[in-house]
């Protein structure tokens, strides 16, 4: 893994309580057909490394590695990965 992808600070949004509630509601109601069995094959098909996918999605390379090993990630991370792979 390259150090620059791991050294990047996480994305932080300054949302008020109403905005947080709206975002949480949207996330709770998003259909998500993307799962851990899709991540590795889609990434390889695109010719991306784990670091590449991390940089494009904002999800840490460690979390992607864990996902591809069968771990579960939160819905926000899964959606970010799905969007990055679809772009």
VMD Tcl script that builds the backbone (N, CA, C; Angstrom):
set m [mol new atoms 261]
animate dup $m
set s [atomselect $m all]
$s set {name element resname resid chain x y z} {
  {N N UNK 1 A 0.835 -1.179 0.000}
  {CA C UNK 1 A 0.000 0.000 0.000}
  {C C UNK 1 A 0.880 1.244 0.000}
  {N N UNK 2 A 0.419 2.262 -0.645}
  {CA C UNK 2 A 1.182 3.498 -0.659}
  {C C UNK 2 A 0.837 4.322 0.568}
  {N N UNK 3 A 1.832 4.993 1.106}
  {CA C UNK 3 A 1.610 5.729 2.347}
  {C C UNK 3 A 0.710 6.941 2.153}
  {N N UNK 4 A 0.733 7.576 0.962}
  {CA C UNK 4 A -0.087 8.772 0.787}
  {C C UNK 4 A -1.578 8.491 0.921}
  {N N UNK 5 A -2.029 7.330 0.530}
  {CA C UNK 5 A -3.454 6.997 0.656}
  {C C UNK 5 A -3.831 6.793 2.121}
  {N N UNK 6 A -2.895 6.304 2.912}
  {CA C UNK 6 A -3.188 6.052 4.319}
  {C C UNK 6 A -3.019 7.301 5.170}
  {N N UNK 7 A -2.228 8.267 4.706}
  {CA C UNK 7 A -1.958 9.470 5.474}
  {C C UNK 7 A -3.038 10.539 5.317}
  {N N UNK 8 A -3.924 10.352 4.355}
  {CA C UNK 8 A -4.961 11.348 4.091}
  {C C UNK 8 A -5.969 11.370 5.233}
  {N N UNK 9 A -6.339 12.561 5.723}
  {CA C UNK 9 A -7.339 12.620 6.796}
  {C C UNK 9 A -8.716 12.217 6.267}
  {N N UNK 10 A -9.577 11.686 7.134}
  {CA C UNK 10 A -10.926 11.307 6.684}
  {C C UNK 10 A -11.743 12.536 6.323}
  {N N UNK 11 A -12.702 12.339 5.455}
  {CA C UNK 11 A -13.612 13.405 5.060}
  {C C UNK 11 A -14.524 13.733 6.236}
  {N N UNK 12 A -14.628 14.999 6.561}
  {CA C UNK 12 A -15.495 15.447 7.657}
  {C C UNK 12 A -16.468 16.492 7.124}
  {N N UNK 13 A -17.736 16.318 7.412}
  {CA C UNK 13 A -18.759 17.278 7.007}
  {C C UNK 13 A -19.328 17.937 8.258}
  {N N UNK 14 A -19.546 19.215 8.179}
  {CA C UNK 14 A -20.163 19.942 9.289}
  {C C UNK 14 A -21.648 20.096 8.995}
  {N N UNK 15 A -22.442 19.180 9.548}
  {CA C UNK 15 A -23.878 19.182 9.313}
  {C C UNK 15 A -24.605 19.530 10.603}
  {N N UNK 16 A -25.718 20.252 10.467}
  {CA C UNK 16 A -26.526 20.513 11.653}
  {C C UNK 16 A -27.410 19.289 11.919}
  {N N UNK 17 A -28.121 19.307 13.019}
  {CA C UNK 17 A -28.915 18.132 13.412}
  {C C UNK 17 A -29.984 17.761 12.385}
  {N N UNK 18 A -30.619 18.753 11.783}
  {CA C UNK 18 A -31.641 18.475 10.769}
  {C C UNK 18 A -31.020 17.807 9.544}
  {N N UNK 19 A -29.865 18.285 9.116}
  {CA C UNK 19 A -29.184 17.696 7.963}
  {C C UNK 19 A -28.748 16.261 8.263}
  {N N UNK 20 A -28.261 16.036 9.469}
  {CA C UNK 20 A -27.862 14.686 9.865}
  {C C UNK 20 A -29.052 13.747 9.832}
  {N N UNK 21 A -30.200 14.217 10.307}
  {CA C UNK 21 A -31.411 13.401 10.304}
  {C C UNK 21 A -31.836 13.046 8.882}
  {N N UNK 22 A -31.761 14.011 7.966}
  {CA C UNK 22 A -32.127 13.769 6.571}
  {C C UNK 22 A -31.167 12.756 5.936}
  {N N UNK 23 A -29.873 12.942 6.157}
  {CA C UNK 23 A -28.884 12.016 5.595}
  {C C UNK 23 A -29.082 10.610 6.164}
  {N N UNK 24 A -29.303 10.503 7.449}
  {CA C UNK 24 A -29.518 9.201 8.072}
  {C C UNK 24 A -30.755 8.508 7.502}
  {N N UNK 25 A -31.818 9.283 7.297}
  {CA C UNK 25 A -33.040 8.715 6.717}
  {C C UNK 25 A -32.798 8.225 5.290}
  {N N UNK 26 A -32.086 9.029 4.507}
  {CA C UNK 26 A -31.775 8.613 3.137}
  {C C UNK 26 A -30.959 7.326 3.114}
  {N N UNK 27 A -29.961 7.269 3.958}
  {CA C UNK 27 A -29.098 6.085 4.003}
  {C C UNK 27 A -29.892 4.857 4.433}
  {N N UNK 28 A -30.756 5.029 5.424}
  {CA C UNK 28 A -31.560 3.905 5.905}
  {C C UNK 28 A -32.503 3.359 4.838}
  {N N UNK 29 A -32.865 4.186 3.860}
  {CA C UNK 29 A -33.829 3.762 2.853}
  {C C UNK 29 A -33.231 3.507 1.473}
  {N N UNK 30 A -31.914 3.551 1.386}
  {CA C UNK 30 A -31.269 3.264 0.102}
  {C C UNK 30 A -31.233 1.759 -0.138}
  {N N UNK 31 A -31.659 1.326 -1.294}
  {CA C UNK 31 A -31.475 -0.093 -1.606}
  {C C UNK 31 A -30.002 -0.304 -1.940}
  {N N UNK 32 A -29.424 -1.333 -1.397}
  {CA C UNK 32 A -28.013 -1.578 -1.644}
  {C C UNK 32 A -27.836 -3.030 -2.057}
  {N N UNK 33 A -27.655 -3.236 -3.360}
  {CA C UNK 33 A -27.425 -4.582 -3.857}
  {C C UNK 33 A -25.957 -4.954 -3.851}
  {N N UNK 34 A -25.092 -3.988 -3.534}
  {CA C UNK 34 A -23.648 -4.210 -3.516}
  {C C UNK 34 A -23.267 -4.873 -2.199}
  {N N UNK 35 A -22.483 -5.949 -2.293}
  {CA C UNK 35 A -22.040 -6.606 -1.059}
  {C C UNK 35 A -20.576 -7.016 -1.157}
  {N N UNK 36 A -20.067 -7.638 -0.109}
  {CA C UNK 36 A -18.640 -7.942 -0.034}
  {C C UNK 36 A -18.164 -8.839 -1.176}
  {N N UNK 37 A -19.012 -9.686 -1.685}
  {CA C UNK 37 A -18.588 -10.579 -2.772}
  {C C UNK 37 A -18.419 -9.842 -4.099}
  {N N UNK 38 A -18.931 -8.616 -4.201}
  {CA C UNK 38 A -18.805 -7.827 -5.426}
  {C C UNK 38 A -17.536 -6.981 -5.464}
  {N N UNK 39 A -17.038 -6.592 -4.309}
  {CA C UNK 39 A -15.984 -5.590 -4.228}
  {C C UNK 39 A -14.698 -6.016 -4.941}
  {N N UNK 40 A -14.128 -7.128 -4.548}
  {CA C UNK 40 A -12.864 -7.581 -5.139}
  {C C UNK 40 A -12.954 -7.808 -6.635}
  {N N UNK 41 A -13.932 -8.575 -7.103}
  {CA C UNK 41 A -14.036 -8.804 -8.543}
  {C C UNK 41 A -14.239 -7.517 -9.349}
  {N N UNK 42 A -15.053 -6.594 -8.840}
  {CA C UNK 42 A -15.273 -5.332 -9.560}
  {C C UNK 42 A -13.994 -4.505 -9.591}
  {N N UNK 43 A -13.297 -4.470 -8.477}
  {CA C UNK 43 A -12.052 -3.714 -8.389}
  {C C UNK 43 A -11.011 -4.266 -9.356}
  {N N UNK 44 A -10.865 -5.591 -9.385}
  {CA C UNK 44 A -9.897 -6.238 -10.276}
  {C C UNK 44 A -10.280 -6.015 -11.734}
  {N N UNK 45 A -11.565 -6.106 -12.031}
  {CA C UNK 45 A -12.040 -5.887 -13.396}
  {C C UNK 45 A -11.664 -4.492 -13.904}
  {N N UNK 46 A -11.679 -3.520 -13.003}
  {CA C UNK 46 A -11.306 -2.155 -13.367}
  {C C UNK 46 A -9.791 -1.932 -13.356}
  {N N UNK 47 A -9.048 -2.923 -12.887}
  {CA C UNK 47 A -7.599 -2.796 -12.818}
  {C C UNK 47 A -7.132 -1.907 -11.677}
  {N N UNK 48 A -7.941 -1.789 -10.622}
  {CA C UNK 48 A -7.631 -0.926 -9.493}
  {C C UNK 48 A -7.023 -1.726 -8.354}
  {N N UNK 49 A -6.081 -1.122 -7.669}
  {CA C UNK 49 A -5.558 -1.696 -6.429}
  {C C UNK 49 A -6.508 -1.322 -5.294}
  {N N UNK 50 A -6.278 -1.896 -4.136}
  {CA C UNK 50 A -7.067 -1.522 -2.962}
  {C C UNK 50 A -6.834 -0.045 -2.645}
  {N N UNK 51 A -5.599 0.425 -2.781}
  {CA C UNK 51 A -5.309 1.840 -2.550}
  {C C UNK 51 A -6.051 2.732 -3.546}
  {N N UNK 52 A -6.125 2.297 -4.809}
  {CA C UNK 52 A -6.861 3.071 -5.822}
  {C C UNK 52 A -8.326 3.216 -5.418}
  {N N UNK 53 A -8.949 2.110 -5.046}
  {CA C UNK 53 A -10.355 2.147 -4.663}
  {C C UNK 53 A -10.550 3.001 -3.414}
  {N N UNK 54 A -9.623 2.897 -2.474}
  {CA C UNK 54 A -9.703 3.725 -1.275}
  {C C UNK 54 A -9.654 5.207 -1.611}
  {N N UNK 55 A -8.749 5.575 -2.512}
  {CA C UNK 55 A -8.620 6.983 -2.898}
  {C C UNK 55 A -9.862 7.480 -3.625}
  {N N UNK 56 A -10.462 6.643 -4.441}
  {CA C UNK 56 A -11.633 7.044 -5.228}
  {C C UNK 56 A -12.921 7.062 -4.390}
  {N N UNK 57 A -12.966 6.236 -3.351}
  {CA C UNK 57 A -14.196 6.106 -2.569}
  {C C UNK 57 A -14.171 6.850 -1.235}
  {N N UNK 58 A -12.983 7.115 -0.714}
  {CA C UNK 58 A -12.884 7.699 0.619}
  {C C UNK 58 A -12.949 6.670 1.729}
  {N N UNK 59 A -13.019 5.389 1.367}
  {CA C UNK 59 A -13.022 4.295 2.346}
  {C C UNK 59 A -11.572 3.864 2.547}
  {N N UNK 60 A -11.185 3.611 3.781}
  {CA C UNK 60 A -9.787 3.270 4.045}
  {C C UNK 60 A -9.406 1.951 3.371}
  {N N UNK 61 A -8.163 1.862 2.898}
  {CA C UNK 61 A -7.701 0.600 2.317}
  {C C UNK 61 A -7.832 -0.580 3.288}
  {N N UNK 62 A -7.609 -0.324 4.569}
  {CA C UNK 62 A -7.750 -1.391 5.572}
  {C C UNK 62 A -9.187 -1.907 5.618}
  {N N UNK 63 A -10.167 -0.998 5.570}
  {CA C UNK 63 A -11.576 -1.406 5.580}
  {C C UNK 63 A -11.917 -2.198 4.320}
  {N N UNK 64 A -11.375 -1.784 3.167}
  {CA C UNK 64 A -11.624 -2.509 1.911}
  {C C UNK 64 A -11.030 -3.906 1.991}
  {N N UNK 65 A -9.827 -4.011 2.522}
  {CA C UNK 65 A -9.182 -5.314 2.695}
  {C C UNK 65 A -10.022 -6.217 3.590}
  {N N UNK 66 A -10.526 -5.655 4.678}
  {CA C UNK 66 A -11.381 -6.426 5.590}
  {C C UNK 66 A -12.680 -6.843 4.904}
  {N N UNK 67 A -13.277 -5.931 4.131}
  {CA C UNK 67 A -14.511 -6.247 3.399}
  {C C UNK 67 A -14.277 -7.396 2.431}
  {N N UNK 68 A -13.191 -7.313 1.685}
  {CA C UNK 68 A -12.900 -8.370 0.713}
  {C C UNK 68 A -12.575 -9.693 1.397}
  {N N UNK 69 A -12.242 -9.631 2.683}
  {CA C UNK 69 A -12.018 -10.837 3.470}
  {C C UNK 69 A -13.280 -11.363 4.128}
  {N N UNK 70 A -14.417 -10.667 3.900}
  {CA C UNK 70 A -15.693 -11.148 4.421}
  {C C UNK 70 A -16.280 -10.334 5.549}
  {N N UNK 71 A -15.585 -9.278 5.995}
  {CA C UNK 71 A -16.115 -8.440 7.078}
  {C C UNK 71 A -17.281 -7.592 6.563}
  {N N UNK 72 A -18.021 -7.045 7.483}
  {CA C UNK 72 A -19.142 -6.164 7.145}
  {C C UNK 72 A -18.736 -4.719 7.420}
  {N N UNK 73 A -19.108 -3.819 6.528}
  {CA C UNK 73 A -18.881 -2.390 6.713}
  {C C UNK 73 A -20.219 -1.686 6.874}
  {N N UNK 74 A -20.184 -0.475 7.385}
  {CA C UNK 74 A -21.435 0.269 7.542}
  {C C UNK 74 A -21.995 0.661 6.169}
  {N N UNK 75 A -23.243 1.037 6.159}
  {CA C UNK 75 A -23.939 1.332 4.900}
  {C C UNK 75 A -23.316 2.493 4.141}
  {N N UNK 76 A -22.816 3.490 4.870}
  {CA C UNK 76 A -22.213 4.653 4.213}
  {C C UNK 76 A -20.966 4.227 3.441}
  {N N UNK 77 A -20.125 3.407 4.059}
  {CA C UNK 77 A -18.912 2.929 3.387}
  {C C UNK 77 A -19.262 2.054 2.189}
  {N N UNK 78 A -20.246 1.192 2.347}
  {CA C UNK 78 A -20.655 0.329 1.239}
  {C C UNK 78 A -21.188 1.158 0.074}
  {N N UNK 79 A -21.956 2.193 0.378}
  {CA C UNK 79 A -22.498 3.048 -0.677}
  {C C UNK 79 A -21.382 3.799 -1.371}
  {N N UNK 80 A -20.402 4.285 -0.605}
  {CA C UNK 80 A -19.267 5.000 -1.197}
  {C C UNK 80 A -18.482 4.089 -2.138}
  {N N UNK 81 A -18.282 2.850 -1.736}
  {CA C UNK 81 A -17.585 1.886 -2.603}
  {C C UNK 81 A -18.384 1.610 -3.867}
  {N N UNK 82 A -19.683 1.397 -3.707}
  {CA C UNK 82 A -20.526 1.115 -4.870}
  {C C UNK 82 A -20.503 2.283 -5.857}
  {N N UNK 83 A -20.625 3.503 -5.343}
  {CA C UNK 83 A -20.591 4.679 -6.214}
  {C C UNK 83 A -19.256 4.801 -6.943}
  {N N UNK 84 A -18.152 4.578 -6.225}
  {CA C UNK 84 A -16.828 4.684 -6.829}
  {C C UNK 84 A -16.656 3.648 -7.940}
  {N N UNK 85 A -17.123 2.447 -7.711}
  {CA C UNK 85 A -16.978 1.383 -8.697}
  {C C UNK 85 A -17.886 1.583 -9.908}
  {N N UNK 86 A -18.998 2.274 -9.713}
  {CA C UNK 86 A -19.934 2.517 -10.807}
  {C C UNK 86 A -19.547 3.733 -11.649}
  {N N UNK 87 A -18.755 4.637 -11.089}
  {CA C UNK 87 A -18.407 5.890 -11.782}
  {C C UNK 87 A -17.561 5.660 -13.013}
}
mol reanalyze $m
mol bondsrecalc $m
mol representation Tube
mol addrep $m
